[in-house]
Amino acid sequence: MQACTKWFAATGSLILLISVAAMTAILAAPGFSFKENEVYTEEFDLAPAQGDAMVNAVSWSPNGKWLATACFDGTIRIWEWPSHSLFRSFPNGRWAVNSISWSPNSSWLASGLGNGIKIWDVEKDDLITFITYGARIEYVVFSPDGLRLACASQDTPAKNGTCVWNTTDWSLEVQMPRNITTPGYMAWLNNGARLMTWSPGTTKIQIWDAADGELIRTFLYYYSPFSLSPDGKWLAYRDFGLLNLETGISSTLVWPRPFQRDVFAECYTWSPDGTRLAVGTDCGIAVLDMSSPDKPFNRTFYTISRQPAYYTDIAWSPDGRWIAVGNIAGPVQLFARDSDGDGIPDHREQFPLLNDRPVFILVLIAAAATTWMVAFVVQTQEMKNATHPPKSG
């Protein structure tokens, strides 16, 4: 019995020492905080081949398996995730890729080129179809059900600026009325029932009936870049403006000035849950807390990078763990999100209990206390038996 007591006491002491050592190491670790403090760190870069560093577009597949990057030289690269190794490379000749869009099932990738639209089967490495145009394609986007593909092009005698194609047989389904200038942004609304377009020459945001091409609503004097929230209610635009598409009311996001001067927004992307808005600016990259879009004065601001650049596109991964950023003079940058600020990026937190450091330490301390309690009970029983030995037979 005495040996058992010593074992429990020694075990409890060892657990306590481990707890103290772990707590000391954690408190000394850089970036540690008991409070929630979101952090974004640059994990690595995806470097394109020499001579084609300008990246026009970046886009994650809906299943999170691939990241597509489109370069000015016409090459589309598909990077596998999470290994971030090159999976496919689709050449497009001398035509630059202006826009890319994944189908909802992540099987197809549409690309808008200088002379038409190409749709690729990514898994099979196969060109499904090539819709030729006599004009530059500025924007392509699949409908939420994947049955239609909207595109924006320069007006030609054969095809108007905004068209909707049927992805079953690739027939032209709807032509919107001819625009004064080429639409520079498009997005599907109401689960594919409506289509929103923006034309830089007219500064109009127009909402169309996707079935018959009838104009439903127009918003005047808005400027790119744009990004539509996941719920389709909010449109971020230009220099931190926010348009409520239901009420038509615009507001300006209260933007902190960590860069010490006014900043110009170059690209936006919403997080999958709609609570964050990442923005590439001429002064760096940052994230705004958008958990309450209708309250612009309550914003938490997270700085990702203070590196000045011309950022062409920015995209948030479907799981919310990564932000990919393209620019005209360098590789695609990948930033990992650490939502709880514990120094461990979300994509590495496979064991939440062990990575939630304060909870882990409390578990160790509780284990030490329990072991000591058992040792105390055993020792008390020994002392009782020594003082009042049991009577024999």
Protein Blocks (a to p, Z undefined) as FASTA:
>chain_A
ZZmmmmmmmmmmmmmmmmmmmmmmmmmpghiafbdcdddddfbdcdddehilpcfbdcdd
fklmaccdddfkopacddddfklpafbdcdehjadcfbdcddfklmaccdddfkbccddd
fklopafbacddfbdcfbdcddfkopaccddddddfkbcfbdcddfklopafbdcdddfb
dcfbdcdeehhpaccdddfklopacdddfknopafbdcehiaddddddfklmaccehjhi
acdfknopacddddddfkopacddfbdcddfkopaccdddfkbccdddfkbmmlmklccd
ddfbfcdcddfbdcddfklpaccdddfkbccddddddfkonopafklmmblmlmmmmlmm
mmmmmmmmmmmmmmmmmmmmmmmmmmmccdeZZ
